[in-house]
Amino acid sequence: IHIKAVDWYFVTCMSRREVLRDLERMQAIMAAMSVAACLLLVLVTFRSAKQIALMAVWAKTDQLTGLLNRSGFRQAVKDAVTTHPGQGVLIIMDLDNFKQINDKYGHPEGDVALKSFARQLEEFFNRNGDITARFGGDEFAVFVGRSLNDAAANGMLRKFVNRVRETFEAEYPGEGLSVSAGAAFVPENAVVEELYQQTDAALYEAKRAGKDCFRFANKVS
């Protein structure tokens, strides 16, 4: 370094090894910081993706029962009907005399009854291709994703309706808690919205017939 006031020069020497050692130390620090930043970015990305996936699941799930909600069920049924045309049975159900459970025991106990029914659905309709859902209130739905003839479908629903009545009679003696159901076979080239309308109509027929029963909107051989 030239010092102008006295016309002197200041000269210092450093060994090449010391300079390189300092540079290597700085490179190691920078490399470690880069690796840490990459790991942090991966962690944040993974957590964000996981959170987005969970939100997608929650958006399709009924929070009380853990079954699919209406929108999740409709999409699942649409996919099933598209994948296997002309195969399956759509069932929509209402609990009979559920209002008096809420009125007599309170809404918390009503929630217990709804969760009990959800468990019964999952235990009974537990084969591959079966889809269970709660639409809201005491309205539930099932899609049986396999081929059934009239006799098999009638036997299945009769057994389920009887089982629900017996289970609820044990849990709520004398309250008349049971289930009514409307069902429709999936035809070839099914229009899903029309299928829902037919099933709803069959459910109302079951209600008018005295409840604790089921009706089919169409028949198959």
N, C-alpha and C positions, 0 to 999 in steps of 0.2 A: 504494500500500500504506500503510495507516494504522499509524504507529509510536506506540503508546499512551504510552510513557514520556515523550515530549516533545511529544506531540500534533502530530506532523509527519505529513505524507503524502509518500510516494515515488511519483513519477509518471514513467513512461517512455513513449516513443513509438516505434512501428515503422511503417514505410511499408507500405501495403497490398500493394505490389509484392513486398517482401521476404517478407511472410507467405505470399502466394500462391506465390512461387517455392519456398519451403521445402515447402509442401504439395504442389506439383506434383512436386518431387523425391521426396518420400515416396511419392506415388502411382505414379511411374515405377518406383521400387524394388519396391513391392508388386506391380505388374503384371508386372514381370520375374520375380519370385519365383513368381507364379501360373502364368506360362507355363512356367517351368522345372519346376514341380511337375506340371503337366499332361503335359509331354513325358516326364518320368520315369515317370509312371503308365502312359502309352501304351507306353513301352519295356518296362516290367515285365510288362504285360498281354500284349504281343506275344510276349515270350520265354516266358512261362508257357504261352500257347496253343501255341507251337511245340514246347515240351518235351512237352506233353500229347499232341500229334499224333505226335511221334516215339515216345513210349512206346507209343501205340496200334499203330504200325507194328512196333516191336520185339516187341510181344506176339504178333504174327501171323507173325513171321519166324524161320526156323531160322538161328541165329547162325553155324553153320559154313559153310553153303552159300549163304546169302542167298535160298533158296527160301522159299515159305510153309511154316509148320509145320502140324501136324495140325489144330489148331483153325482157323487161318486158311484152310486148304484146304477144310475142311468147310463153313465159312460161304460161301466163294466158290462152291463147287459147289451149295450150297442156293440161293443167289441165281440162279445160271445156270439151274438146272432150273426154278425158279419163273418166270423171265423167258422161257425158251424151252422149254416142256414138250415132252417126247418127242424132244428133240434132244441128241445128244452121246454120248460113250463114256467111261466111267470105267475107268481102268487102275491097278492096284496092282502094284508090282514089288519083287522082292528081288534083291540081288546074289548070284550063286552063288560059293561057295568064298571068300567075303570073309574069313572067320575066319582062314584060313591066311595071308592078307596081314598081318593084325594079329600073328599068332603068329610069323611068319617075319621080318617087317621092323619090327614095332613099331607102336603106335597112331598116332604122328605120320604114318607113311607110309600107314596106313589112312585117316587124314583126307584125305591127298592124293588117294587113290583115290576117296573119296566126293565130293570137290570136282570131280574129273575127270568123274565120272558126272553130277553136277549140271550141269556145262557141256554135256555131251552132250544131256541132257534139254532144256535151254534152246535149244540150237542146232537140235535136230530138231523139237521142238514149239514153234514160234515164230510160229504164225499167230494172228490175232485170235480170242480166245475160248479159246485153250489156256491151261491153268493147271497149273503144276508145283509139287511140294511134296516135302519130306522129312518122313516121319512120325517118324523116329528110327532110330538104328542104321543098317542098310543097307536100310531099307524106304523106298521112294519111291512117289509117286503122280502121275498126270496125268489131267486132265480135258480131253478134246478137244471143244470146244464148237461143233461143226458136225455136220451130218447126213452120215453115211457108210453105205454099204451094206456087205454082208458082204465083197465082194471088195476094196473100198477099204480097209476096216479091217484085214483080214488082210494085205494088201500093205503097209500102213503099219507094222504091228507086226513083220512078218517083216523088213522093211528095217531097222527100228530094232534088233532083236535081233542081226541080223548085224553091223550097224555097231558095236554095243557090244562084241561078241566080238572083232572085228578091232582096234578101238582099244585094248582092254585087252591083247590079245596083243602089240601093239607096245610098250605101256608096262610090262607084267609078263609077259614071255615064259615060256611053260610053266606058268603058275600056274592056268590054267583059269578065270580070272575072266570071268564073263558075267552075263547077267540072265535071270530068269524073270518072266513077267507073267501076270496074270489080268485079264480085261476083261469089261465088260458094257455093252450098249447101254442107253441111257436110254429106258424105255417111257413111254407116255402115263400121266399120273397116277402118276408114280414115287414110291415111298416111299424116301427117300434111305437110311435105315438098312438096308432090305432090299437095296438096290442094293449097298451096301458088303459085306454078307454074301455075296451072290452073287459079287462080284468076288474076295473073299477065297477062297471055295471054288474058283473057277477058278484062282487062283494056286497053291493046294495041288495041284490036278490037274497043273499044269505042272511043279511040283517032283517029283511022283511019276512023271511021264513021263520024267524024266531030266535036268531043268533045261535051261537055254539054249533055252527055247521059250516059247510062250504058249498060253493056252486062253481061249475065250470061254464065258461063262455062259449067254448067250442069242444068238439069231441074228435078223437082220432080212433082209427080201427086198430 
